[in-house]
Amino acid sequence: MLKALLLKLKESLISVLPIAIIVLIISFTPLAPLTAAERITFAVCAVMLIIGIGLFNLGADLAMTPMGGHVGTGLTKSKKVMVLISVCFIMGLLITVAEPDLSVLAGQVSDVMNNMVLIVTVGVGVGIFLIIAVLKIVFHKDLSMFLLFFYMMLFAVCALLLECSKNNFLALSFDSGGVTTGPITVPFIMALGFGIATTVGGRDANENSFGLIALCSIGPIIAVMALALFSKGEMSQETMDALASYATVQESLAHIGHAILNTVKNVAIALALIVVFFFILQFAVLKLPRQKLAQIGVGIAYTFVGLVIFLVAVEVGFMPIGFKLGQEIANFSKPGLAIFGLVLGFVVVLAEPAVHVLNKQVEQVTGGGVKKIEMMLALSAAVGVSLCLSIIRMIFHFSLLYYLIPGYLISLGLSFFVPKVYTAIAFDSGGVASGPLTSSFILPLVVGACVSVNGGSNAILTDAFGVVAMVAMTPLITIQALGFKAVMSAKVRDKIAMKRILSADDEQIIYF
């Protein structure tokens, strides 16, 4: 266990170190100067982040992934489709409520939409689309056609939202789809899909094991758009003041203590809901041996401690520093802000816990056909470009749809030219890339820049929000481009091999 923990800590160190180094180097320049206290706070929180991600990743391997796998396998073997559907809906709702990055997003728009109403609405969206995703696996349906249909439905609801002059909620709705697929959701849902796909079997089992994250990202967007039709759609001055307070790093022990207690309570409630429901399934259906349950129990403990440390580090250090960096760099140089976004986006995905879970499972399922390093490079490039484009949109104040409509058209178009497993992986990657650091470091950075450049509450809703949606969209193109490259390379190799066979002279042929 100690060896596994040290390996996870080493991985998280490699992940977080680039971000920490970039921020600390910039803090000594006129671009975004920080005080000595802010640098120390950020450095301490970076160390906490390394420990938190390491513990969480170990906990995901020991608990969240096995739990999802056992639920998927056990319920599928029971051959009770209605039980499978009911459990998937409840688990989809519960794991969404447990997602820390959804709570972070909801807290930033609390006076526009009630926190719990927004979270439950998103949870219902995930639950419904998790049912659709599971039925797709059970009945061996094509993911591309599902994606095409539901994205058409999504943009139809989007048109209705614009018709009702609720465009302030457009970016928030798309962001809601991105933040649902975080460190708790991804390991569980991916393992659930893998368990169901391998139990159902078929020649497309590997392909069918992906795509659940993709579909579960669509449901919340449609659900929040529907909710937006009944919301007021303006951000008050109180929320503006709260957002502005992010720029001040809180150094008091009282604030840190409050952050720890509040995080412990929220994480405990969220994980307890999942654990209680899992043990109900254990006694009713699964009947796992005690050794497996003991391993899951240890994993849950690691997950709990890791998430608490991670979220405290984010609240105390990363969120306020992100907001201040956005403000300072925007004041100094707008082109510099876009370049900084490109560089930061390239490395920030390395620190997303769920990305490592996805990359590992992709390499396993594809038998090494898609390497972890290839996935990581494609995701890093996508997130860097998306953050740069988001900052450009914020500066020039134009609609998010100018990016999303062409982006999704390209993504869905590519799905007809690449192997289906690449499409499934790509759409899963989009949800996974937009994890906790995106909502708690990147989003505050863009909000801070928006306050500096555009000001005003409506500008934040329309221009700053949407960055999570961009981070979720661009991997759809880069990962499928990776698949397209693999297809073309295979065709070129086959053509060269055939040419060599046809050009061989008769003397090289051995007759028996």
C-alpha positions as CSV (number, residue, x, y, z in Angstrom):
1,M,0.0,0.0,0.0
2,L,2.8,2.4,0.9
3,K,4.5,1.7,-2.5
4,A,1.3,2.5,-4.3
5,L,0.8,5.7,-2.3
6,L,4.3,6.9,-3.1
7,L,3.7,6.2,-6.8
8,K,0.5,8.2,-6.7
9,L,2.3,11.1,-4.9
10,K,5.0,11.1,-7.5
11,E,2.4,11.3,-10.3
12,S,0.6,14.2,-8.6
13,L,3.9,16.0,-8.0
14,I,4.7,15.8,-11.8
15,S,1.1,17.0,-12.4
16,V,1.0,20.0,-10.1
17,L,4.6,21.2,-10.3
18,P,4.4,22.9,-13.8
19,I,1.4,25.0,-12.6
20,A,3.1,26.0,-9.4
21,I,6.3,26.9,-11.1
22,I,4.6,29.1,-13.8
23,V,2.5,31.0,-11.2
24,L,5.5,31.5,-8.9
25,I,7.7,32.8,-11.7
26,I,5.0,35.2,-12.9
27,S,4.5,36.4,-9.3
28,F,8.0,37.9,-9.4
29,T,7.4,39.8,-12.6
30,P,5.5,43.1,-13.3
31,L,2.9,41.0,-15.2
32,A,1.2,39.8,-12.0
33,P,3.2,40.7,-8.8
34,L,2.1,38.8,-5.6
35,T,3.1,39.6,-2.0
36,A,5.4,37.4,0.0
37,A,2.4,36.1,2.0
38,E,0.5,35.2,-1.1
39,R,3.4,33.3,-2.6
40,I,3.9,31.3,0.6
41,T,0.1,30.6,0.8
42,F,0.1,29.4,-2.8
43,A,3.2,27.3,-2.3
44,V,1.7,25.6,0.8
45,C,-1.6,25.0,-1.1
46,A,0.4,23.5,-4.0
47,V,2.0,21.0,-1.6
48,M,-1.5,20.2,-0.2
49,L,-2.8,19.8,-3.7
50,I,-0.1,17.2,-4.5
51,I,-1.0,15.3,-1.3
52,G,-4.7,15.6,-2.0
53,I,-4.5,14.4,-5.6
54,G,-2.2,11.5,-4.6
55,L,-4.5,10.3,-1.9
56,F,-7.6,10.7,-4.0
57,N,-6.1,8.8,-7.0
58,L,-5.2,5.9,-4.7
59,G,-8.7,6.0,-3.2
60,A,-10.3,6.0,-6.7
61,D,-8.3,2.8,-7.6
62,L,-9.2,1.1,-4.3
63,A,-12.9,2.2,-4.0
64,M,-14.6,4.3,-6.6
65,T,-13.5,2.3,-9.6
66,P,-14.3,-1.1,-8.0
67,M,-17.6,0.1,-6.7
68,G,-18.7,1.2,-10.2
69,G,-17.4,-2.0,-11.7
70,H,-19.2,-4.3,-9.2
71,V,-22.5,-2.4,-9.5
72,G,-22.3,-2.6,-13.3
73,T,-21.4,-6.3,-13.4
74,G,-23.7,-7.4,-10.6
75,L,-26.8,-5.7,-11.8
76,T,-26.3,-6.7,-15.4
77,K,-25.9,-10.4,-14.4
78,S,-29.2,-10.2,-12.5
79,K,-30.8,-9.5,-15.9
80,K,-33.4,-7.2,-14.2
81,V,-33.4,-4.2,-16.6
82,M,-35.8,-2.1,-14.4
83,V,-33.6,-2.6,-11.4
84,L,-30.5,-1.6,-13.4
85,I,-32.3,1.5,-14.7
86,S,-33.5,2.6,-11.2
87,V,-30.1,2.1,-9.6
88,C,-28.3,4.0,-12.4
89,F,-30.7,7.0,-12.0
90,I,-30.2,7.1,-8.2
91,M,-26.4,6.7,-8.5
92,G,-26.2,9.3,-11.2
93,L,-28.1,11.8,-9.0
94,L,-26.0,11.0,-5.8
95,I,-22.6,11.1,-7.4
96,T,-23.5,14.5,-9.1
97,V,-24.6,15.9,-5.7
98,A,-21.2,14.7,-4.4
99,E,-19.2,16.5,-7.1
100,P,-17.0,19.3,-5.5
101,D,-16.6,21.3,-8.7
102,L,-20.4,21.5,-9.2
103,S,-20.6,23.0,-5.7
104,V,-17.9,25.5,-6.6
105,L,-19.8,26.6,-9.7
106,A,-23.1,26.8,-7.9
107,G,-21.6,28.9,-5.2
108,Q,-20.5,31.5,-7.8
109,V,-24.0,32.0,-9.1
110,S,-26.0,31.5,-5.9
111,D,-28.2,34.6,-6.3
112,V,-29.0,33.9,-9.9
113,M,-30.0,30.3,-9.2
114,N,-30.6,28.6,-5.8
115,N,-27.6,26.4,-5.0
116,M,-29.5,23.2,-4.2
117,V,-32.0,23.7,-7.0
118,L,-29.2,24.0,-9.5
119,I,-27.3,21.0,-8.1
120,V,-30.4,18.7,-8.0
121,T,-31.4,19.8,-11.5
122,V,-27.9,18.9,-12.8
123,G,-28.1,15.6,-10.9
124,V,-31.5,14.7,-12.4
125,G,-30.0,15.5,-15.9
126,V,-27.1,13.2,-15.2
127,G,-29.4,10.4,-13.8
128,I,-31.6,10.5,-16.9
129,F,-28.8,10.4,-19.4
130,L,-26.9,7.7,-17.4
131,I,-30.0,5.5,-18.0
132,I,-29.8,6.3,-21.7
133,A,-26.1,5.5,-21.8
134,V,-26.6,2.2,-20.0
135,L,-29.4,1.2,-22.3
136,K,-27.1,2.0,-25.3
137,I,-24.6,-0.5,-23.9
138,V,-27.2,-3.2,-23.1
139,F,-28.8,-3.0,-26.6
140,H,-25.6,-2.4,-28.5
141,K,-26.6,0.9,-30.1
142,D,-24.3,3.3,-31.9
143,L,-22.9,6.1,-29.8
144,S,-22.5,8.5,-32.8
145,M,-26.2,8.5,-33.6
146,F,-27.1,9.1,-29.9
147,L,-24.7,12.1,-29.8
148,L,-26.0,13.5,-33.1
149,F,-29.6,13.3,-31.9
150,F,-29.1,14.7,-28.4
151,Y,-26.9,17.5,-29.6
152,M,-29.5,18.5,-32.1
153,M,-32.0,18.5,-29.2
154,L,-29.6,20.5,-27.1
155,F,-29.2,23.3,-29.7
156,A,-33.0,23.3,-30.2
157,V,-33.5,24.1,-26.5
158,C,-30.7,26.6,-26.8
159,A,-32.6,28.4,-29.6
160,L,-35.7,28.4,-27.3
161,L,-33.6,30.0,-24.5
162,L,-32.4,32.7,-26.9
163,E,-35.9,33.3,-28.1
164,C,-37.0,33.9,-24.5
165,S,-34.1,36.5,-24.1
166,K,-32.4,34.3,-21.5
167,N,-29.0,34.4,-23.2
168,N,-27.3,35.3,-19.9
169,F,-27.8,31.6,-18.9
170,L,-26.3,30.2,-22.1
171,A,-22.7,30.0,-20.9
172,L,-23.7,28.8,-17.4
173,S,-25.8,26.0,-18.9
174,F,-22.9,24.7,-21.0
175,D,-20.5,25.0,-18.0
176,S,-22.9,22.9,-15.9
177,G,-22.3,20.0,-18.3
178,G,-18.6,20.3,-18.0
179,V,-18.3,20.4,-14.2
180,T,-20.5,17.3,-13.6
181,T,-17.7,15.0,-14.8
182,G,-15.2,15.4,-12.0
183,P,-13.1,13.3,-9.6
184,I,-16.0,11.4,-8.1
185,T,-18.1,10.9,-11.1
186,V,-15.5,9.8,-13.7
187,P,-14.0,6.8,-11.9
188,F,-17.4,5.5,-10.9
189,I,-19.3,6.0,-14.2
190,M,-16.4,4.7,-16.4
191,A,-16.1,1.6,-14.2
192,L,-19.9,1.2,-14.3
193,G,-19.8,1.3,-18.1
194,F,-16.8,-1.1,-18.3
195,G,-18.5,-3.6,-16.0
196,I,-21.8,-3.6,-17.9
197,A,-20.1,-3.7,-21.3
198,T,-17.8,-6.7,-20.4
199,T,-20.8,-8.6,-18.9
200,V,-23.1,-8.0,-21.9
201,G,-20.2,-8.9,-24.1
202,G,-20.2,-8.7,-27.9
203,R,-17.4,-7.8,-30.3
204,D,-17.8,-4.1,-29.6
205,A,-17.4,-4.5,-25.8
206,N,-14.4,-2.2,-25.6
207,E,-16.1,0.5,-27.6
208,N,-19.3,0.2,-25.6
209,S,-17.4,0.7,-22.3
210,F,-16.8,4.4,-23.3
211,G,-19.4,7.0,-24.0
212,L,-21.2,7.2,-20.6
213,I,-19.4,10.4,-19.6
214,A,-20.2,11.9,-23.0
215,L,-23.9,11.3,-22.7
216,C,-24.0,12.3,-19.0
217,S,-22.5,15.7,-20.0
218,I,-25.4,16.5,-22.3
219,G,-28.2,16.0,-19.7
220,P,-27.2,18.8,-17.3
221,I,-26.9,21.3,-20.1
222,I,-30.5,20.6,-21.3
223,A,-31.8,20.5,-17.7
224,V,-30.2,23.9,-16.7
225,M,-31.4,25.5,-19.9
226,A,-35.0,24.4,-19.0
227,L,-34.4,25.7,-15.4
228,A,-33.1,29.0,-16.8
229,L,-36.5,29.7,-18.5
230,F,-37.9,30.3,-15.0
231,S,-34.9,32.2,-13.5
232,K,-34.3,35.9,-13.1
233,G,-30.9,35.9,-14.9
234,E,-29.0,38.8,-13.3
235,M,-26.1,38.8,-10.9
236,S,-26.4,41.1,-7.9
237,Q,-23.8,43.5,-6.6
238,E,-23.4,41.3,-3.5
239,T,-22.2,38.5,-5.7
240,M,-19.9,40.9,-7.5
241,D,-18.4,41.9,-4.2
242,A,-18.0,38.2,-3.2
243,L,-16.3,37.5,-6.5
244,A,-14.0,40.5,-6.0
245,S,-13.1,39.2,-2.5
246,Y,-11.5,36.1,-4.2
247,A,-8.6,38.4,-5.0
248,T,-7.6,38.6,-1.4
249,V,-5.8,35.5,0.0
250,Q,-7.3,34.8,3.5
251,E,-4.4,34.3,5.9
252,S,-6.3,34.0,9.2
253,L,-6.4,30.7,11.0
254,A,-10.1,31.2,11.6
255,H,-10.8,31.4,7.9
256,I,-8.7,28.3,7.1
257,G,-10.3,26.4,10.0
258,H,-13.8,27.3,8.7
259,A,-12.8,26.2,5.2
260,I,-11.6,22.8,6.6
261,L,-14.7,22.2,8.7
262,N,-17.0,23.2,5.9
263,T,-15.2,21.0,3.4
264,V,-15.1,18.0,5.8
265,K,-18.9,18.3,6.3
266,N,-19.7,18.6,2.6
267,V,-17.4,15.8,1.5
268,A,-18.6,13.5,4.3
269,I,-22.3,14.1,3.4
270,A,-21.6,13.6,-0.3
271,L,-19.6,10.4,0.1
272,A,-22.0,9.0,2.7
273,L,-24.9,9.1,0.3
274,I,-22.9,7.0,-2.2
275,V,-21.6,4.6,0.4
276,V,-24.9,4.0,2.1
277,F,-26.6,3.2,-1.3
278,F,-23.7,1.0,-2.3
279,F,-24.0,-1.1,0.9
280,I,-27.8,-1.4,0.3
281,L,-27.0,-2.9,-3.1
282,Q,-24.3,-5.1,-1.4
283,F,-26.8,-6.7,0.9
284,A,-29.6,-6.9,-1.7
285,V,-27.7,-7.9,-4.9
286,L,-23.9,-7.8,-5.0
287,K,-22.9,-10.1,-2.0
288,L,-19.2,-9.2,-2.3
289,P,-16.7,-11.0,0.0
290,R,-15.4,-9.2,3.1
291,Q,-12.0,-8.8,1.7
292,K,-13.4,-6.7,-1.2
293,L,-15.5,-4.6,1.2
294,A,-12.4,-4.0,3.4
295,Q,-10.5,-2.8,0.3
296,I,-13.3,-0.5,-0.7
297,G,-13.6,0.8,2.9
298,V,-9.9,1.8,2.9
299,G,-10.3,3.4,-0.5
300,I,-13.2,5.5,0.7
301,A,-11.1,6.7,3.6
302,Y,-8.3,7.7,1.1
303,T,-10.8,9.4,-1.2
304,F,-12.3,11.3,1.7
305,V,-9.0,12.7,3.1
306,G,-7.7,13.4,-0.4
307,L,-10.8,15.4,-1.5
308,V,-10.8,17.4,1.7
309,I,-7.1,18.4,1.3
310,F,-7.6,19.1,-2.4
311,L,-10.7,21.3,-1.9
312,V,-9.2,23.2,1.1
313,A,-6.1,24.0,-1.0
314,V,-8.3,25.2,-3.8
315,E,-10.4,27.4,-1.6
316,V,-7.6,28.9,0.4
317,G,-4.9,29.4,-2.2
318,F,-5.8,28.5,-5.8
319,M,-9.1,30.3,-6.2
320,P,-8.0,33.7,-4.9
321,I,-4.7,33.5,-6.7
322,G,-6.4,32.6,-9.9
323,F,-8.8,35.6,-9.6
324,K,-5.9,38.0,-8.8
325,L,-3.7,36.7,-11.6
326,G,-6.6,37.3,-14.1
327,Q,-7.1,40.9,-12.8
328,E,-3.4,41.8,-12.8
329,I,-2.4,40.3,-16.2
330,A,-5.5,41.8,-17.9
331,N,-4.6,45.2,-16.5
332,F,-1.0,44.8,-17.7
333,S,-1.5,43.3,-21.2
334,K,-4.6,41.7,-22.8
335,P,-2.5,39.9,-25.5
336,G,-0.3,38.7,-22.6
337,L,-3.4,37.3,-20.9
338,A,-4.3,35.2,-24.0
339,I,-0.7,33.9,-24.2
340,F,-0.7,33.1,-20.5
341,G,-4.0,31.3,-20.9
342,L,-2.5,29.1,-23.7
343,V,0.5,28.1,-21.6
344,L,-1.5,27.6,-18.4
345,G,-4.2,25.6,-20.1
346,F,-1.5,23.3,-21.6
347,V,-0.3,22.3,-18.1
348,V,-3.4,22.7,-15.9
349,V,-5.0,19.5,-17.3
350,L,-2.0,17.6,-15.8
351,A,-3.3,18.3,-12.4
352,E,-6.9,17.1,-13.0
353,P,-7.4,13.9,-11.0
354,A,-10.0,12.3,-13.3
355,V,-7.7,12.7,-16.4
356,H,-5.3,10.1,-15.0
357,V,-8.2,7.7,-14.3
358,L,-9.4,8.1,-17.9
359,N,-5.9,7.8,-19.5
360,K,-5.1,4.6,-17.6
361,Q,-8.4,3.0,-18.5
362,V,-8.0,4.0,-22.2
363,E,-4.6,2.4,-22.4
364,Q,-6.0,-0.8,-20.8
365,V,-9.1,-1.1,-22.9
366,T,-7.3,-0.3,-26.2
367,G,-4.5,-2.8,-25.3
368,G,-1.9,0.0,-25.6
369,G,-3.2,1.2,-29.0
370,V,-3.8,4.6,-27.4
371,K,-0.9,5.5,-25.2
372,K,-1.3,7.6,-22.0
373,I,1.3,10.1,-23.3
374,E,-0.6,10.5,-26.5
375,M,-3.9,11.1,-24.7
376,M,-2.2,13.6,-22.3
377,L,-0.6,15.6,-25.1
378,A,-3.9,15.8,-27.1
379,L,-5.8,16.9,-24.0
380,S,-3.1,19.5,-23.0
381,A,-3.2,21.0,-26.5
382,A,-7.0,21.1,-26.4
383,V,-7.3,22.8,-23.0
384,G,-4.5,25.3,-23.9
385,V,-6.3,26.4,-27.1
386,S,-9.7,26.5,-25.4
387,L,-8.5,28.7,-22.6
388,C,-6.8,31.1,-25.1
389,L,-10.0,31.2,-27.2
390,S,-12.1,31.9,-24.1
391,I,-10.0,34.8,-23.1
392,I,-10.2,36.2,-26.7
393,R,-14.0,35.9,-26.5
394,M,-14.1,37.6,-23.1
395,I,-11.9,40.5,-24.4
396,F,-13.9,41.1,-27.6
397,H,-17.3,40.4,-26.0
398,F,-19.0,38.0,-28.5
399,S,-21.3,35.0,-28.0
400,L,-20.1,31.6,-26.9
401,L,-22.1,30.0,-29.7
402,Y,-19.6,31.3,-32.3
403,Y,-17.2,28.7,-30.9
404,L,-19.6,26.0,-29.8
405,I,-21.7,25.5,-33.0
406,P,-18.7,25.1,-35.4
407,G,-16.8,23.1,-32.8
408,Y,-19.6,20.6,-32.2
409,L,-20.3,20.3,-36.0
410,I,-16.6,19.4,-36.6
411,S,-16.7,17.0,-33.6
412,L,-19.8,15.2,-34.8
413,G,-18.6,15.2,-38.4
414,L,-15.3,13.6,-37.4
415,S,-17.3,10.8,-35.7
416,F,-18.3,9.4,-39.1
417,F,-14.6,9.1,-40.3
418,V,-12.8,7.7,-37.3
419,P,-13.1,4.3,-35.4
420,K,-16.0,4.5,-33.0
421,V,-13.8,3.8,-30.0
422,Y,-12.0,7.1,-30.7
423,T,-15.3,9.0,-30.8
424,A,-16.4,7.4,-27.5
425,I,-13.0,8.2,-25.9
426,A,-13.0,11.8,-27.3
427,F,-16.4,12.7,-26.0
428,D,-15.6,11.2,-22.6
429,S,-12.3,13.2,-22.6
430,G,-14.2,16.4,-23.1
431,G,-16.1,15.9,-19.8
432,V,-13.1,14.7,-17.9
433,A,-10.8,17.6,-18.9
434,S,-13.1,20.1,-17.3
435,G,-12.5,19.0,-13.7
436,P,-12.1,20.8,-10.3
437,L,-9.2,22.9,-11.2
438,T,-11.1,24.3,-14.2
439,S,-14.0,25.5,-12.1
440,S,-11.9,26.6,-9.1
441,F,-8.7,28.1,-10.7
442,I,-9.3,28.7,-14.4
443,L,-12.8,30.1,-14.1
444,P,-11.9,32.5,-11.3
445,L,-8.9,33.6,-13.4
446,V,-11.2,34.5,-16.3
447,V,-13.7,36.1,-14.0
448,G,-11.0,38.3,-12.5
449,A,-9.9,39.3,-16.0
450,C,-13.5,40.0,-17.0
451,V,-14.0,42.2,-14.0
452,S,-10.9,44.1,-15.0
453,V,-11.7,44.3,-18.8
454,N,-15.5,44.5,-19.0
455,G,-16.8,45.0,-15.4
456,G,-20.5,44.6,-14.6
457,S,-22.5,41.6,-13.4
458,N,-24.0,40.7,-16.8
459,A,-20.5,40.7,-18.4
460,I,-19.5,38.0,-16.0
461,L,-22.4,35.8,-16.8
462,T,-22.1,36.2,-20.6
463,D,-18.3,36.6,-21.1
464,A,-16.5,34.9,-18.1
465,F,-18.7,31.8,-17.8
466,G,-18.3,29.4,-20.8
467,V,-14.7,28.6,-20.2
468,V,-15.6,25.2,-18.7
469,A,-17.7,24.5,-21.8
470,M,-14.8,25.4,-24.1
471,V,-12.5,23.1,-22.1
472,A,-15.0,20.3,-22.5
473,M,-15.5,20.8,-26.2
474,T,-11.9,21.1,-27.7
475,P,-10.8,17.6,-26.7
476,L,-13.6,16.2,-28.9
477,I,-11.7,17.5,-31.9
478,T,-8.1,16.7,-30.8
479,I,-8.7,13.1,-29.7
480,Q,-10.7,12.3,-32.8
481,A,-8.0,14.0,-34.9
482,L,-5.6,11.5,-33.2
483,G,-7.9,8.7,-34.3
484,F,-8.1,10.1,-37.9
485,K,-4.3,10.2,-37.9
486,A,-4.1,6.5,-36.8
487,V,-6.6,5.5,-39.5
488,M,-4.7,7.3,-42.3
489,S,-1.3,5.9,-41.0
490,A,-2.8,2.4,-41.1
491,K,-4.0,2.9,-44.7
492,V,-0.6,4.2,-45.8
493,R,1.1,1.2,-44.2
494,D,-1.3,-1.2,-45.9
495,K,-0.8,0.5,-49.3
496,I,3.0,0.3,-49.0
497,A,2.8,-3.4,-48.0
498,M,0.6,-4.2,-50.9
499,K,2.9,-2.3,-53.3
500,R,5.8,-4.3,-52.1
501,I,3.9,-7.6,-52.6
502,L,2.8,-6.6,-56.1
503,S,6.3,-5.4,-57.1
504,A,8.1,-8.6,-56.0
505,D,9.7,-10.5,-58.9
506,D,8.9,-14.2,-59.4
507,E,12.3,-15.4,-58.4
508,Q,11.6,-14.5,-54.8
509,I,8.6,-16.8,-54.7
510,I,9.2,-20.3,-53.2
511,Y,7.0,-23.1,-54.7
512,F,6.2,-26.1,-52.6
